[in-house]
Amino acid sequence: MPAKLIDERSRYEHELAESGSRIGRKGDNDIALACGAISRYHARIRRENEAWVLEDLGSSHGTFVNGTKAEGPVTLKDGDRVALAVTRHAPNGEYGFVFRDDQGRPSLAQRLRTTLKTLLQRKDVGGGQILLEPGGDRLVVRLVGVFSKPEVDALAETLRRQLEERPRPTALDLGGVTSMNAYALTVVEEVAAWLKARGQPFRVFGAAGTLRKLVLGLGAGSPVAVCGTEEEALRGTQGAAGPDAAGEGDLPEVP
């Protein structure tokens, strides 16, 4: 499979030519982007030896890889985020892409092993932090920061495996998450439905602002039970956030 750039908004996949793919505003670019903040010839990605290399072509508003401005050639890794034209009006870039290189991408089993090791060692994952806190007959998962799709997928799969081996009520702490896209929200709902079908409650707590509205927007029939505080989630009591839609079965009190 060839390497590609995936547009974060449209999900359109741009295949990259090994000889080089140029990105810019003009129509003769391999990837043409109709935006005034994008330079006529903005950046180029080419295959160099065994790696894919990105180079900014002197653009006015810059090219960024994982939040760092590309001042020279940058070797891309599978999953890297490429942002073009970071401006005051678009702090995350006028265009954002995810770089995919299936040949250099680890297998699902390898990603799961890496994610589980990260969970247990409490290290950073994809710009955010996942803390797994098993406590006897309960499980508390804390998320902090921002997570990309591969980490969301790996986290969901890891949770399923752990809970298949040892079913237990689960609570998800969203207090450290500032935003959640539709994909991550869907995954949370799917995990909750999967647990509910096995008679295990799934509660979230700590969500505030827009994130709280998004979670509550799943509706009264959602398998996700929203609690106002960690204590409410752990005790299984109804908080101000809404009814406990996850069904019966309380989490035990924290010792």
C-alpha positions in Angstrom: 0.0 0.0 0.0 1.3 3.5 -0.9 1.8 6.1 1.7 -0.9 8.8 1.9 -2.1 11.9 3.6 -5.6 11.7 5.1 -7.5 15.0 5.4 -8.8 15.3 9.0 -12.0 17.0 8.0 -13.1 15.3 4.8 -11.2 12.0 5.4 -10.2 12.1 1.8 -7.0 10.1 1.1 -4.2 11.6 -1.0 -1.8 9.0 -2.2 1.8 10.1 -2.3 4.2 9.5 -5.2 7.6 8.2 -4.3 9.1 10.7 -6.8 7.5 13.5 -4.8 4.1 15.0 -4.2 3.8 18.8 -4.0 1.2 20.6 -2.0 0.0 24.1 -2.6 -2.7 26.6 -3.7 -2.0 26.5 -7.5 -3.9 23.9 -9.6 -0.7 22.3 -10.9 0.2 20.9 -7.5 -0.3 17.2 -6.8 -2.4 18.2 -3.8 -4.1 21.5 -4.6 -5.7 23.3 -1.7 -8.0 26.3 -2.3 -7.1 28.5 0.6 -5.6 32.0 0.7 -3.3 31.1 3.6 -1.8 28.2 1.7 1.2 29.3 -0.4 1.2 28.7 -4.2 3.8 26.0 -3.6 3.6 25.2 0.1 5.4 21.9 0.8 6.6 18.6 -0.7 6.7 15.0 0.5 9.0 12.6 -1.3 10.5 9.1 -0.7 14.1 9.2 0.3 15.9 5.9 0.7 13.6 4.0 3.1 11.8 7.0 4.6 9.2 9.6 3.6 10.5 13.2 4.0 8.5 16.4 4.2 10.0 19.8 3.3 8.4 23.2 3.5 8.9 25.2 0.3 9.3 28.6 1.9 5.6 29.0 2.6 4.3 32.2 4.2 2.4 30.5 7.1 4.5 27.4 7.6 4.2 23.6 7.7 4.1 21.8 11.1 4.6 18.2 12.1 3.0 17.2 15.4 2.9 20.9 16.4 6.6 21.7 15.5 7.4 24.0 12.6 9.3 22.3 9.8 12.5 24.4 9.5 14.2 21.8 7.2 13.5 18.2 5.9 11.5 16.2 8.4 11.2 12.4 8.3 7.6 11.3 8.7 6.4 8.4 10.8 3.0 6.6 10.5 0.4 8.6 12.4 2.2 12.0 12.3 0.0 15.0 12.0 0.8 17.5 9.3 -0.7 21.0 9.6 -0.4 23.6 6.9 -0.7 27.4 7.5 -1.0 27.9 11.3 -2.6 31.3 11.7 -4.4 33.4 14.3 -7.7 32.3 12.8 -6.6 28.6 12.5 -4.3 27.7 15.4 -4.4 24.1 14.4 -3.7 24.8 10.7 -5.9 25.8 7.8 -5.5 22.2 6.7 -4.7 19.2 8.9 -3.6 15.8 7.6 -2.6 12.4 9.1 0.3 10.7 7.5 -0.2 7.0 6.9 2.5 4.5 5.8 1.2 1.0 6.1 4.6 -0.5 5.4 6.1 1.2 8.4 3.0 0.8 10.6 3.2 -1.8 13.4 0.6 -4.5 13.5 -2.5 -4.2 15.6 -1.1 -6.8 18.1 2.1 -4.7 18.4 0.1 -1.5 18.9 -2.0 -3.1 21.6 1.0 -4.4 23.4 2.6 -1.0 23.3 -0.6 0.7 24.5 -1.0 -1.8 27.4 2.6 -1.3 28.4 2.1 2.5 28.3 -1.1 2.2 30.4 0.7 0.2 33.1 3.7 2.5 33.1 1.6 5.7 33.0 3.4 7.2 30.1 2.3 9.7 27.5 0.3 8.3 24.5 -0.4 10.4 21.4 -0.1 13.8 23.1 -2.3 12.7 26.0 -2.1 10.5 29.1 -4.1 7.4 29.9 -4.1 6.1 33.5 -5.5 2.7 34.1 -6.4 2.2 37.8 -7.6 -1.3 38.6 -9.0 -1.5 42.1 -10.2 -4.9 43.0 -13.7 -5.3 41.5 -13.7 -1.9 39.7 -11.8 -0.2 37.0 -11.2 3.6 36.7 -9.7 5.0 33.4 -8.5 8.5 33.4 -7.8 10.5 30.1 -5.8 13.7 30.0 -5.1 15.7 26.8 -5.8 14.9 23.2 -5.9 11.5 21.5 -5.6 10.5 17.9 -7.6 7.7 16.3 -5.0 5.0 16.6 -4.8 5.5 20.4 -8.6 5.7 20.8 -8.9 2.4 18.9 -6.1 0.7 20.9 -7.6 1.9 24.2 -11.0 0.5 23.3 -9.5 -2.8 22.3 -7.4 -3.0 25.4 -10.4 -2.3 27.6 -12.4 -5.0 25.9 -9.6 -7.5 26.4 -9.1 -6.6 30.1 -12.9 -6.8 30.8 -13.4 -10.0 28.9 -10.7 -11.6 31.1 -12.2 -10.0 34.3 -15.6 -8.4 34.0 -16.1 -5.4 36.4 -17.9 -2.1 36.6 -15.9 0.7 34.8 -15.8 4.5 35.2 -14.2 6.9 32.7 -12.7 10.2 34.0 -13.1 12.9 31.3 -12.0 15.8 33.6 -8.7 16.2 31.8 -10.1 16.1 28.3 -10.8 19.5 26.7 -12.5 18.2 23.6 -13.8 15.0 22.0 -14.5 14.5 18.3 -17.4 12.5 16.9 -15.3 9.4 16.4 -14.0 9.2 20.0 -17.5 9.8 21.3 -18.8 7.0 19.1 -16.1 4.7 20.5 -17.0 5.6 24.1 -20.7 4.8 23.3 -19.8 1.4 21.7 -17.6 0.4 24.7 -20.5 1.3 27.0 -23.0 -0.7 24.9 -20.6 -3.7 24.9 -20.4 -3.6 28.7 -24.1 -3.1 29.2 -24.8 -6.2 27.1 -22.7 -8.1 29.6 -24.5 -6.6 32.6 -21.7 -4.2 33.6 -22.3 -0.5 34.2 -20.2 2.1 32.5 -20.1 5.6 33.9 -18.3 8.8 32.9 -17.6 11.7 35.1 -15.7 15.0 35.1 -17.0 16.2 31.7 -17.5 19.9 31.6 -18.6 22.6 29.1 -19.0 21.6 25.5 -17.8 18.0 26.2 -20.5 17.6 28.9 -23.1 18.7 26.4 -21.8 16.3 23.8 -21.9 13.3 26.1 -25.4 14.3 27.4 -26.4 14.7 23.7 -26.2 10.9 23.3 -29.7 10.9 24.7 -31.7 9.1 27.4 -31.3 5.8 25.7 -27.5 5.9 25.7 -25.6 3.2 27.5 -23.3 5.9 28.9 -24.3 7.0 32.4 -23.1 10.6 33.1 -22.2 11.4 36.7 -21.2 14.8 38.1 -18.4 13.7 40.3 -16.0 10.8 40.7 -17.6 10.0 44.1 -21.0 9.7 42.4 -19.6 7.5 39.6 -17.9 5.2 42.1 -20.9 5.0 44.4 -23.3 4.5 41.5 -25.5 7.4 42.6 -27.3 9.7 40.3 -25.6 13.1 39.9 -26.8 16.4 38.5 -25.7 15.3 35.1 -28.7 13.1 34.5 -30.1 9.6 35.1 -27.9 6.5 35.3 -28.6 5.1 31.9 -26.2 2.3 32.2 -28.5 0.0 34.1 -28.3 -1.8 37.4 -25.1 -2.7 39.2 -23.4 -0.2 41.4 -19.7 0.4 41.6 -18.5 -0.3 45.2 -17.4 2.6 47.4 -13.7 3.5 47.3 -11.9 2.0 50.3 
